[in-house]
Amino acid sequence: MGWAYQIAMKILVKLGEIFGATHLIPISSAHISGVSYKTVGEPLIKFLEDIVEKGGSVKVTSTLNPSSIDPKHLNSMGLPEDLKDKQIHIVKLYERIGIKPTLTCTPYYIQRPYVGSHLAWAESSAVVYANSILRAWTNREGGPSALASALIGKTPNYGMHIPENRRASISIDIDCEIKGEVEFGALGIYVGRILGDEIPYFKGLRTSEEVELKHLGAALASTGMTPIFHLGTEPEYKGSLEQISIDSSVISRTIEDLSTSSERPNMVFIGCPHCSSREIERVAEFLDGRKVSKDVRLWVCTSRHVKNKAKTYVERIEASGGTVLSGMCPVVTWLKEMGIETVMTNSAKAAYYIPALNKVGVKLASTRECIEAACNPKG
Ligand code: F3S
């Protein structure tokens, strides 16, 4: 079938050999990361050009992670022309392979995978969400292996595709009340660091908010390697059971450690992982018609799909002077080059990555506090 499929099969067979898979299994969808020109650069462009030239085309529904820019807001981003051109070229190449330019890290808001369906998803936050909340089955793929699975329509049968490997192996006993996306995110950052290869069961953790679980999973996968967590009814464990207790001092210390700056932010960012319609609605409610201060950019990030769905709230945010961007991730864009010094965010994942990837300061606070800071010139 030619070079493109040959190289994809080589990647999948090698992975299968490393992890002891006996065969390939069909997948329902693939989600591909490695889109931002800032993080992937020229080698990816060359690889994608070769796949296009050799006629590679995906066999299953395939979606794409965020890029580094929102073409609709290029002027306000003020980035050099060549960076924009390279980014647009990468997305076009993926499209020519048949991948939908969804450009989001929350593809499950566009199409929810079925319970028990096998996937090949890259993007660690989406992987944890798919396995833990949606109860679909996916390993934590890298960009190249997700792309290879998209081209073949299959993945090697190992890891999260085997029922025994999905069992919890450590109990995280929650001895305090955890509430709001920031505390859930801080819990994920702390537990991810100490987990190693273990799969956690969060004993005593209660929430009815899907958004809090999204932040927990995204943070957990930032500092750790786990692709799944368990919640609710005590699950069946794998091996001898270890227990770790979490109290409120652990959570407050983690939030403090993640905030690297006490300066007034010149960017407030909500939407890591990309916002649901409900999160956009909450931002509009907290703004309540007030104007965003002139010295701050308020960025709310989501997919084009959710932005269209939440049109009324998007209009309210934009009337207040905020910007709702689609298809991009501020963590993998050029914040420093845009004149950003300090970012305030409600996302523990973003707070963990932004200082390292962008060399700018960060403050972690709830959505309400973020919006207050954006509207208050002295905030
Ligand atoms: Fe999504 Fe970027 Fe955060 S890809 S999960 S918004 S780091």
Residues whose N, C-alpha, C, O or C-beta is under 5 A from the ligand:
A	BS01	F3S	P66 C105 S125 G271 C272 P273 H274 C329 V331
